Amino acid sequence: MNALLLASLAACVVGTVSAVLRRDPIQKLPGIALAKSGMIGAVAAEGYLDVAAAGAAMEAVGTIMFCVYLIRIEEVRSHGE
C-alpha cells in the first residue's frame, strides 16, 4: 500500500470516530467531511480518478444538502417549543 492510501484510510477512520462521538449534528459536520475526503483520496490512490472527481462533486452537493437538513431540524425544534 502506498502512503496516500494509508493517509486517506486514516482520515476516514479519524473522521468516522469523530462523527460518532459528537452529539450535536452541527459538530458532526467536520468529522463527516473528513471521512468523505478520506474516501475520495482512497479512490484516487487506487487510480480511479474519474470516480474520485465525481465523488468530489457529489460531496459538495451532499454537504450543502446536509446543511439545509440541519437548518430544517433546528426550525422544527424551535417551533415545537
ZAKE-615089 format. One record per residue: residue number from 1; z, y, x negated of N, C-alpha, C, O in turn. Coordinates in steps of 0.05 Angstrom, whole numbers, plus 5000, padded with zeros to 4 digits. Layout:
<atoms>
 rolo n.zz n.yy n.xx ca.zz ca.yy ca.xx c.zz c.yy c.xx o.zz o.yy o.xx
  NUM    Z    Y    X     Z     Y     X    Z    Y    X    Z    Y    X
...
</atoms>
This chain:
<atoms>
 rolo n.zz n.yy n.xx ca.zz ca.yy ca.xx c.zz c.yy c.xx o.zz o.yy o.xx
    1 5000 4976 4983  5000  5000  5000 5000 5025 4982 5013 5026 4961
    2 4985 5044 4991  4984  5069  4976 5007 5088 4984 5021 5084 5004
    3 5010 5109 4968  5032  5128  4972 5029 5143 4999 5049 5148 5012
    4 5004 5151 5007  5001  5165  5032 5009 5148 5056 5022 5159 5074
    5 5003 5123 5055  5010  5105  5077 5041 5102 5079 5052 5103 5100
    6 5054 5099 5056  5083  5096  5056 5096 5122 5065 5116 5121 5080
    7 5086 5145 5056  5098  5170  5065 5094 5175 5095 5111 5185 5109
    8 5070 5167 5105  5065  5170  5133 5083 5152 5150 5093 5161 5171
    9 5086 5128 5142  5103  5110  5157 5133 5119 5155 5147 5115 5175
   10 5141 5130 5133  5168  5141  5131 5172 5164 5150 5193 5167 5162
   11 5151 5181 5152  5153  5204  5171 5155 5194 5199 5169 5205 5216
   12 5140 5172 5206  5142  5160  5233 5170 5151 5239 5181 5156 5260
   13 5182 5137 5220  5209  5126  5224 5229 5149 5227 5246 5148 5245
   14 5228 5169 5209  5247  5191  5210 5244 5207 5236 5264 5214 5249
   15 5219 5212 5244  5214  5227  5269 5224 5212 5293 5235 5223 5312
   16 5219 5185 5293  5228  5169  5316 5258 5168 5318 5269 5171 5340
   17 5271 5164 5296  5301  5164  5296 5312 5191 5305 5331 5192 5320
   18 5300 5212 5295  5308  5239  5302 5305 5244 5332 5323 5255 5345
   19 5283 5235 5343  5278  5239  5372 5297 5223 5389 5305 5231 5410
   20 5303 5199 5380  5321  5182  5395 5349 5192 5396 5363 5191 5416
   21 5358 5204 5373  5386  5213  5371 5391 5240 5385 5414 5246 5390
   22 5370 5255 5391  5374  5281  5404 5376 5277 5434 5363 5259 5446
   23 5392 5293 5447  5396  5291  5476 5380 5312 5491 5370 5306 5513
   24 5378 5336 5480  5363  5357  5493 5333 5353 5490 5324 5349 5467
   25 5318 5354 5512  5289  5349  5509 5275 5369 5490 5256 5361 5476
   26 5284 5394 5489  5271  5413  5471 5277 5406 5442 5260 5410 5425
   27 5300 5396 5437  5307  5388  5409 5292 5362 5401 5290 5357 5377
   28 5282 5347 5420  5267  5323  5413 5239 5330 5403 5226 5313 5389
   29 5229 5353 5409  5201  5360  5403 5194 5359 5373 5174 5347 5367
   30 5211 5369 5355  5204  5366  5326 5203 5337 5317 5185 5330 5301
   31 5221 5320 5327  5220  5292  5319 5195 5278 5330 5183 5262 5315
   32 5188 5284 5354  5163  5272  5365 5139 5282 5350 5121 5266 5345
   33 5138 5307 5343  5116  5318  5328 5114 5305 5300 5092 5299 5291
   34 5137 5300 5287  5137  5287  5261 5127 5259 5263 5112 5250 5246
   35 5136 5245 5284  5126  5217  5288 5096 5216 5293 5083 5199 5282
   36 5086 5234 5309  5058  5235  5315 5042 5242 5290 5020 5230 5285
   37 5051 5261 5275  5037  5268  5250 5037 5245 5230 5018 5241 5216
   38 5059 5231 5229  5060  5207  5211 5040 5186 5219 5028 5173 5202
   39 5037 5182 5245  5017  5163  5255 4989 5171 5248 4973 5154 5240
   40 4983 5197 5250  4957  5206  5243 4952 5203 5213 4930 5195 5205
   41 4972 5208 5197  4970  5204  5168 4966 5175 5161 4950 5169 5143
   42 4979 5157 5175  4976  5128  5170 4948 5119 5177 4936 5103 5163
   43 4937 5129 5199  4910  5122  5207 4890 5133 5187 4871 5119 5179
   44 4894 5157 5177  4877  5169  5157 4879 5154 5131 4859 5151 5117
   45 4903 5145 5123  4906  5130  5098 4891 5104 5099 4883 5094 5078
   46 4887 5092 5122  4872  5067  5125 4842 5072 5125 4827 5053 5125
   47 4834 5097 5126  4805  5103  5124 4791 5109 5150 4767 5113 5151
   48 4806 5109 5172  4794  5115  5198 4796 5145 5204 4811 5153 5221
   49 4779 5160 5190  4781  5189  5192 4772 5199 5219 4782 5220 5228
   50 4753 5186 5232  4744  5195  5258 4766 5191 5279 4770 5208 5296
   51 4781 5169 5277  4803  5164  5295 4826 5184 5289 4839 5193 5308
   52 4830 5190 5264  4851  5209  5256 4844 5237 5267 4862 5251 5276
   53 4819 5245 5266  4811  5271  5276 4814 5272 5306 4823 5292 5317
   54 4807 5251 5320  4811  5250  5349 4841 5251 5356 4849 5264 5375
   55 4857 5237 5341  4886  5236  5345 4898 5264 5341 4916 5272 5355
   56 4888 5278 5321  4899  5305  5315 4892 5324 5338 4908 5341 5346
   57 4868 5321 5349  4860  5338  5372 4877 5332 5396 4886 5349 5411
   58 4882 5306 5401  4898  5298  5424 4927 5305 5420 4941 5309 5440
   59 4936 5305 5395  4964  5313  5390 4970 5341 5399 4991 5347 5411
   60 4951 5359 5393  4955  5387  5401 4956 5390 5432 4973 5404 5442
   61 4938 5376 5445  4938  5377  5475 4963 5364 5486 4975 5374 5505
   62 4971 5342 5474  4996  5329  5483 5021 5346 5479 5038 5345 5496
   63 5022 5360 5458  5045  5378  5453 5046 5400 5473 5067 5407 5483
   64 5023 5412 5480  5022  5433  5500 5031 5422 5527 5046 5434 5541
   65 5021 5398 5534  5029  5386  5560 5059 5379 5560 5071 5382 5581
   66 5069 5371 5538  5098  5365  5536 5115 5390 5540 5135 5389 5554
   67 5106 5412 5529  5120  5438  5532 5119 5447 5562 5139 5456 5572
   68 5096 5444 5574  5094  5451  5603 5112 5433 5619 5125 5443 5638
   69 5114 5408 5613  5132  5389  5626 5161 5398 5623 5176 5397 5642
   70 5169 5406 5599  5196  5415  5594 5202 5441 5610 5224 5443 5621
   71 5183 5459 5612  5187  5483  5627 5191 5476 5657 5208 5487 5670
   72 5175 5457 5667  5177  5449  5695 5204 5436 5700 5216 5441 5721
   73 5214 5420 5682  5240  5407  5685 5262 5429 5687 5280 5427 5704
   74 5261 5449 5669  5281  5470  5670 5280 5486 5696 5301 5494 5706
   75 5256 5490 5706  5253  5504  5732 5266 5488 5755 5280 5499 5772
   76 5261 5462 5755  5272  5445  5776 5303 5444 5773 5317 5446 5794
   77 5313 5442 5749  5342  5441  5745 5355 5467 5754 5377 5467 5766
   78 5343 5490 5747  5355  5515  5754 5353 5521 5784 5370 5535 5795
   79 5333 5510 5798  5330  5514  5827 5350 5497 5842 5359 5505 5863
   80 5358 5474 5831  5376  5456  5845 5405 5466 5845 5421 5457 5861
   81 5411 5483 5827  5439  5493  5825 5446 5515 5844 5469 5524 5844
</atoms>
